[in-house]
Amino acid sequence: MRISFDVDGVLDTQRGFELAKRLIARGEDVFIITARNERFNRDVYDLAERLNIPRLRIRSEEHTSELQSPCN
């Protein structure tokens, strides 16, 4: 099964980190998803390394407001 975790408020908490560890030990495919942009991802990469999550399983989706028009 594929399971995704956000960093802020989830994986950066002890409870979220331990849950991810248990799921990985069970053989689940764990991904990291974050709205952080590239220059703030060092902490994300360190977290992934501690959990043995390959960088290919990190998705960085910078947040854009849904109210913004693509024409602006």
Accessible surface in RSA format (square Angstrom, percent):
REM  Atomic radii and reference values for relative SASA: ProtOr
REM  Chains: A
REM  Algorithm: Lee & Richards
REM  Probe-radius: 1.40
REM  Slices: 20
REM RES _ NUM      All-atoms   Total-Side   Main-Chain    Non-polar    All polar
REM                ABS   REL    ABS   REL    ABS   REL    ABS   REL    ABS   REL
RES MET A   1   152.83  79.1 103.08  68.2  49.75 118.5  85.06  72.3  67.78  89.8
RES ARG A   2   183.98  77.2 158.52  80.8  25.46  60.6  47.31  64.7 136.67  82.8
RES ILE A   3    36.02  20.5  32.60  24.3   3.43   8.3  36.02  25.9   0.00   0.0
RES SER A   4    63.74  53.9  35.15  46.9  28.58  65.8  16.10  34.3  47.64  66.7
RES PHE A   5    14.08   7.0  11.34   7.0   2.73   7.1  14.08   8.5   0.00   0.0
RES ASP A   6    67.45  47.2  60.90  60.6   6.56  15.5  23.23  54.7  44.22  44.1
RES VAL A   7     3.42   2.2   3.42   3.1   0.00   0.0   3.42   3.0   0.00   0.0
RES ASP A   8    72.32  50.7  60.81  60.5  11.51  27.2  33.12  77.9  39.20  39.1
RES GLY A   9    58.14  71.7   0.00   N/A  58.14  71.7  32.98  90.5  25.16  56.4
RES VAL A  10    56.09  36.9  53.96  48.8   2.13   5.1  56.09  48.7   0.00   0.0
RES LEU A  11     1.37   0.8   0.00   0.0   1.37   3.4   0.00   0.0   1.37   3.7
RES ASP A  12    85.22  59.7  48.81  48.6  36.41  86.1  29.95  70.5  55.27  55.1
RES THR A  13    56.36  40.1  49.45  50.1   6.92  16.5  51.71  69.5   4.65   7.0
RES GLN A  14   129.53  72.4 118.33  86.5  11.20  26.7  62.36 132.7  67.17  50.9
RES ARG A  15   210.88  88.5 200.80 102.4  10.07  24.0  78.88 107.8 132.00  80.0
RES GLY A  16     6.72   8.3   0.00   N/A   6.72   8.3   6.14  16.9   0.58   1.3
RES PHE A  17    21.08  10.5  21.08  13.1   0.00   0.0  21.08  12.8   0.00   0.0
RES GLU A  18    53.40  30.7  53.40  40.4   0.00   0.0  21.94  42.4  31.46  25.7
RES LEU A  19    71.02  39.6  71.02  50.8   0.00   0.0  71.02  49.9   0.00   0.0
RES ALA A  20     0.00   0.0   0.00   0.0   0.00   0.0   0.00   0.0   0.00   0.0
RES LYS A  21    94.78  46.2  88.77  54.5   6.01  14.3  47.88  43.1  46.90  50.0
RES ARG A  22   145.83  61.2 139.17  70.9   6.66  15.8  71.89  98.3  73.94  44.8
RES LEU A  23    18.20  10.1  18.20  13.0   0.00   0.0  18.20  12.8   0.00   0.0
RES ILE A  24    51.84  29.5  42.46  31.6   9.38  22.6  42.46  30.6   9.38  25.5
RES ALA A  25    92.91  85.4  50.24  77.5  42.67  97.1  62.46  88.0  30.46  80.7
RES ARG A  26   161.32  67.7 126.06  64.3  35.25  83.9  68.69  93.9  92.63  56.1
RES GLY A  27    60.45  74.5   0.00   N/A  60.45  74.5  34.05  93.4  26.40  59.1
RES GLU A  28    28.41  16.3  22.27  16.8   6.14  14.6   1.06   2.0  27.35  22.3
RES ASP A  29    51.31  35.9  51.17  50.9   0.14   0.3   2.47   5.8  48.85  48.7
RES VAL A  30     0.67   0.4   0.31   0.3   0.36   0.9   0.31   0.3   0.36   1.0
RES PHE A  31    24.45  12.2  24.45  15.1   0.00   0.0  24.45  14.8   0.00   0.0
RES ILE A  32     0.00   0.0   0.00   0.0   0.00   0.0   0.00   0.0   0.00   0.0
RES ILE A  33    67.79  38.6  67.79  50.5   0.00   0.0  67.79  48.8   0.00   0.0
RES THR A  34     1.24   0.9   0.06   0.1   1.17   2.8   1.17   1.6   0.06   0.1
RES ALA A  35    59.32  54.5  44.00  67.9  15.32  34.8  44.92  63.3  14.40  38.1
RES ARG A  36    55.42  23.3  47.02  24.0   8.40  20.0  23.52  32.1  31.90  19.3
RES ASN A  37    40.30  27.8  37.40  36.1   2.90   7.0   7.69  18.5  32.61  31.5
RES GLU A  38   114.72  65.9 102.49  77.5  12.22  29.1  63.48 122.8  51.24  41.8
RES ARG A  39   191.19  80.3 153.77  78.4  37.42  89.1  72.26  98.8 118.93  72.1
RES PHE A  40   111.04  55.6 103.64  64.2   7.40  19.3 108.35  65.7   2.69   7.7
RES ASN A  41     0.98   0.7   0.95   0.9   0.02   0.1   0.12   0.3   0.86   0.8
RES ARG A  42   131.74  55.3 127.92  65.2   3.83   9.1  76.33 104.3  55.42  33.6
RES ASP A  43    93.59  65.6  87.46  87.1   6.13  14.5  20.56  48.4  73.03  72.8
RES VAL A  44     0.00   0.0   0.00   0.0   0.00   0.0   0.00   0.0   0.00   0.0
RES TYR A  45    46.33  21.6  42.82  24.4   3.51   9.1  21.78  16.4  24.55  30.3
RES ASP A  46    56.80  39.8  54.90  54.6   1.90   4.5  22.52  53.0  34.28  34.2
RES LEU A  47    14.52   8.1  13.48   9.6   1.04   2.6  14.08   9.9   0.43   1.2
RES ALA A  48     1.44   1.3   1.44   2.2   0.00   0.0   1.44   2.0   0.00   0.0
RES GLU A  49   123.89  71.1 111.28  84.2  12.61  30.0  41.76  80.8  82.13  67.1
RES ARG A  50   159.03  66.8 129.45  66.0  29.58  70.4  57.69  78.8 101.34  61.4
RES LEU A  51     6.28   3.5   0.19   0.1   6.09  15.3   3.11   2.2   3.16   8.5
RES ASN A  52   128.60  88.7 102.93  99.5  25.67  61.8  30.38  73.1  98.22  94.9
RES ILE A  53     9.53   5.4   2.07   1.5   7.46  18.0   3.15   2.3   6.38  17.3
RES PRO A  54    66.48  48.5  53.93  49.2  12.55  45.6  66.11  54.6   0.37   2.3
RES ARG A  55   137.28  57.6 123.47  62.9  13.81  32.9  54.83  74.9  82.45  50.0
RES LEU A  56   154.06  85.8 145.32 104.0   8.74  22.0 149.19 104.8   4.87  13.1
RES ARG A  57    71.59  30.1  71.59  36.5   0.00   0.0   5.42   7.4  66.17  40.1
RES ILE A  58    20.05  11.4   4.91   3.7  15.13  36.5   4.91   3.5  15.13  41.1
RES ARG A  59   104.61  43.9 102.58  52.3   2.03   4.8  35.56  48.6  69.05  41.8
RES SER A  60    38.80  32.8  11.14  14.9  27.65  63.7   9.43  20.1  29.37  41.1
RES GLU A  61   105.56  60.6  99.95  75.6   5.61  13.4  39.73  76.9  65.82  53.7
RES GLU A  62   110.60  63.5  89.86  68.0  20.74  49.4  25.79  49.9  84.82  69.2
RES HIS A  63   142.35  77.8 113.77  79.1  28.58  73.1  81.31  83.8  61.04  71.0
RES THR A  64    95.79  68.1  82.92  84.1  12.87  30.7  56.83  76.3  38.97  58.9
RES SER A  65    44.63  37.7  35.44  47.3   9.19  21.2  26.64  56.7  17.99  25.2
RES GLU A  66   174.32 100.1 137.82 104.3  36.50  86.9  59.55 115.2 114.78  93.7
RES LEU A  67   171.58  95.6 141.49 101.2  30.09  75.7 145.35 102.1  26.23  70.6
RES GLN A  68   115.03  64.3  97.09  71.0  17.94  42.7  34.56  73.6  80.47  61.0
RES SER A  69    47.72  40.3  37.36  49.9  10.35  23.9  30.04  64.0  17.68  24.8
RES PRO A  70   138.39 100.9  96.15  87.7  42.23 153.5 110.63  91.3  27.75 172.5
RES CYS A  71   122.36  92.6  84.59  94.3  37.77  88.8  35.62  90.2  86.74  93.5
RES ASN A  72   157.04 108.3  90.24  87.2  66.80 160.9  59.07 142.2  97.97  94.7
END  Absolute sums over single chains surface
CHAIN  1 A     5505.8       4496.5       1009.3       2777.1       2728.7
END  Absolute sums over all chains
TOTAL          5505.8       4496.5       1009.3       2777.1       2728.7
